[in-house]
Amino acid sequence: MTDTKSSSPLTHFDAQGQAHMVDVAAKASTHRVAVAEGRIRMLPATLALIQAGTAKKGDVLGIARIAGIQAAKKTSDLIPLCHPIALTRVAVDFDIEPGTHSVRCRATAECTGQTGVEMEALTAASVALLTIYDMCKAADRGMVMSDLRLLEKSGGKSGHFVAADPA
């Protein structure tokens, strides 16, 4: 039998450096929450289309919200070493930022389980932003997605994390 434990802080590699799915069997089930955010910057006219609800493809933020929720549920299908997680809650919210002609997306994922939901929150925010791009690209192909990051996570052995202000 080969030792699969690793002394590396990169938990997805075993002692031989091979990629593997982390064994979470011995971990306690705890309530876990993760919050991620990202932004998409666009032309003022594109932001006006979103705000007015007059984009050709329909309710941009409503569709992006559903896409983000669906993406969180599919994270283990997209990220090879992620565990499938029984999510108990996913929320995707948007803030219009007129001063920067941006939409900020904040995604929250929750579960009670043996592994965290950081990747689910990050995936939800990413796909929600990509959906905004897809729905508005006919008006503005120069939109820029940025600042995708984990804001906060709680639960599990590693405890509570809050991101430092990037400014």
Backbone torsions as a table, in degrees:
resi	resn	phi	psi	omega
1	MET	NA	138.2	-179.0
2	THR	-95.2	139.5	176.8
3	ASP	-69.2	121.5	-179.4
4	THR	-100.7	-2.6	178.3
5	LYS	-75.4	150.4	179.4
6	SER	-128.6	144.6	175.0
7	SER	-90.2	-1.7	179.8
8	SER	-74.8	145.8	174.0
9	PRO	-70.9	-10.3	176.5
10	LEU	-87.4	98.4	-169.8
11	THR	-71.9	-12.3	-178.5
12	HIS	-89.7	14.7	175.9
13	PHE	-126.5	137.3	178.4
14	ASP	-85.1	-175.4	-176.7
15	ALA	-62.0	-23.8	178.7
16	GLN	-92.2	2.1	179.1
17	GLY	84.7	10.2	-180.0
18	GLN	-86.6	140.5	177.4
19	ALA	-67.2	139.8	176.5
20	HIS	-153.1	160.6	175.2
21	MET	-82.8	128.9	-177.4
22	VAL	-63.2	135.5	177.2
23	ASP	-81.4	114.9	-178.5
24	VAL	-106.8	10.1	-174.6
25	ALA	-57.1	-38.2	-176.4
26	ALA	-86.0	-5.3	-178.5
27	LYS	-78.8	145.0	179.0
28	ALA	-73.5	145.0	171.9
29	SER	-77.6	125.1	177.4
30	THR	-135.6	163.1	174.1
31	HIS	-73.8	126.4	-175.7
32	ARG	-126.4	137.2	-179.5
33	VAL	-135.7	139.1	173.3
34	ALA	-137.0	141.9	178.3
35	VAL	-126.0	128.9	179.0
36	ALA	-128.7	158.3	176.5
37	GLU	-145.4	163.0	174.3
38	GLY	-161.5	170.1	-178.5
39	ARG	-132.2	155.5	169.8
40	ILE	-131.4	123.2	-179.5
41	ARG	-100.6	143.3	-174.0
42	MET	-149.6	177.4	174.5
43	LEU	-66.9	148.8	177.9
44	PRO	-54.9	-37.9	-179.7
45	ALA	-66.0	-33.8	178.6
46	THR	-69.1	-43.2	177.3
47	LEU	-61.5	-38.2	177.8
48	ALA	-62.8	-39.4	176.5
49	LEU	-60.5	-43.7	179.8
50	ILE	-63.7	-47.3	-178.2
51	GLN	-63.3	-37.7	-178.0
52	ALA	-80.8	-14.4	-177.9
53	GLY	73.3	25.5	-175.2
54	THR	-109.7	16.1	176.4
55	ALA	-64.3	145.4	-176.2
56	LYS	-55.0	-35.8	-175.6
57	LYS	-87.2	-1.5	175.6
58	GLY	110.8	-151.6	-176.0
59	ASP	-71.4	93.5	-173.3
60	VAL	-58.6	-51.7	-175.2
61	LEU	-71.0	-33.7	176.5
62	GLY	-63.8	-44.8	178.9
63	ILE	-68.4	-40.8	178.9
64	ALA	-62.8	-36.6	177.9
65	ARG	-61.6	-49.1	179.7
66	ILE	-62.7	-41.1	179.2
67	ALA	-61.6	-42.2	178.6
68	GLY	-63.3	-42.5	178.6
69	ILE	-63.3	-46.1	178.0
70	GLN	-60.2	-40.7	-178.8
71	ALA	-63.7	-41.8	178.4
72	ALA	-57.5	-41.1	-179.1
73	LYS	-68.4	-22.3	-176.9
74	LYS	-104.1	8.7	-173.9
75	THR	-53.8	-44.2	-177.9
76	SER	-67.0	-18.8	174.3
77	ASP	-79.9	-22.9	-175.9
78	LEU	-97.6	-36.5	-177.4
79	ILE	-106.4	111.2	-166.4
80	PRO	-54.1	-36.4	-174.2
81	LEU	-103.2	11.0	176.2
82	CYS	-78.3	142.4	175.4
83	HIS	-79.1	144.9	169.2
84	PRO	-65.8	134.5	-175.3
85	ILE	-124.6	137.9	174.3
86	ALA	-84.0	89.1	-178.7
87	LEU	-66.6	139.4	176.4
88	THR	-100.9	-17.7	179.5
89	ARG	-163.1	139.3	169.0
90	VAL	-137.5	129.4	176.8
91	ALA	-128.6	137.1	177.5
92	VAL	-128.2	120.7	-177.6
93	ASP	-126.2	153.8	-177.7
94	PHE	-127.4	144.4	171.1
95	ASP	-123.3	127.5	174.2
96	ILE	-80.2	130.2	179.2
97	GLU	-118.0	85.7	-174.2
98	PRO	-59.9	-34.1	-178.0
99	GLY	-61.8	-29.1	179.9
100	THR	-113.5	6.2	-178.4
101	HIS	53.9	48.0	-174.4
102	SER	-129.1	161.1	167.8
103	VAL	-120.3	127.1	175.6
104	ARG	-98.4	132.7	177.3
105	CYS	-110.5	132.9	174.7
106	ARG	-124.4	124.9	-178.5
107	ALA	-119.1	134.9	178.4
108	THR	-121.3	131.9	176.5
109	ALA	-125.1	141.6	179.9
110	GLU	-137.1	151.0	172.4
111	CYS	-159.8	167.8	165.0
112	THR	-116.3	113.0	-174.3
113	GLY	-170.3	-167.6	-173.8
114	GLN	-99.4	-2.5	177.9
115	THR	-144.6	157.1	-171.3
116	GLY	-77.3	173.6	-175.7
117	VAL	-118.8	23.1	179.4
118	GLU	-60.7	-44.6	-177.6
119	MET	-66.9	-33.2	178.3
120	GLU	-66.7	-42.1	178.5
121	ALA	-66.2	-43.7	178.7
122	LEU	-65.1	-39.2	178.4
123	THR	-66.5	-42.0	178.7
124	ALA	-59.7	-47.2	-179.7
125	ALA	-63.8	-43.3	-179.2
126	SER	-60.0	-50.3	-176.4
127	VAL	-70.0	-33.8	175.4
128	ALA	-61.4	-43.6	178.4
129	LEU	-66.5	-41.4	177.1
130	LEU	-61.4	-35.3	179.0
131	THR	-67.8	-40.0	175.1
132	ILE	-58.9	-45.4	178.4
133	TYR	-58.5	-49.1	-178.1
134	ASP	-59.1	-42.7	-176.2
135	MET	-73.6	-21.2	-176.3
136	CYS	-114.3	2.3	-174.4
137	LYS	-63.0	-26.1	177.9
138	ALA	-64.8	-28.6	-179.8
139	ALA	-92.2	-24.7	-170.3
140	ASP	-160.8	95.0	178.6
141	ARG	-81.3	-6.1	-177.7
142	GLY	-93.6	11.2	179.0
143	MET	-59.8	147.1	-177.4
144	VAL	-125.5	123.7	174.3
145	MET	-93.3	138.3	-177.1
146	SER	-155.6	175.1	170.6
147	ASP	59.1	28.7	176.5
148	LEU	-69.8	126.1	-178.8
149	ARG	-163.1	159.4	172.2
150	LEU	-81.0	125.1	178.7
151	LEU	-90.2	-40.4	-174.2
152	GLU	-160.2	148.2	171.9
153	LYS	-148.1	146.1	177.3
154	SER	-140.7	160.0	-179.1
155	GLY	96.7	158.1	177.7
156	GLY	84.2	177.0	-175.1
157	LYS	-65.1	-34.3	-176.5
158	SER	-77.6	-9.3	173.2
159	GLY	79.3	-152.6	-172.0
160	HIS	-92.5	133.4	176.1
161	PHE	-126.1	134.2	172.6
162	VAL	-130.0	125.6	-178.7
163	ALA	-66.7	144.5	173.9
164	ALA	-72.3	150.5	176.3
165	ASP	-64.2	125.5	-176.0
166	PRO	-71.7	-10.2	-176.6
167	ALA	-74.3	NA	NA
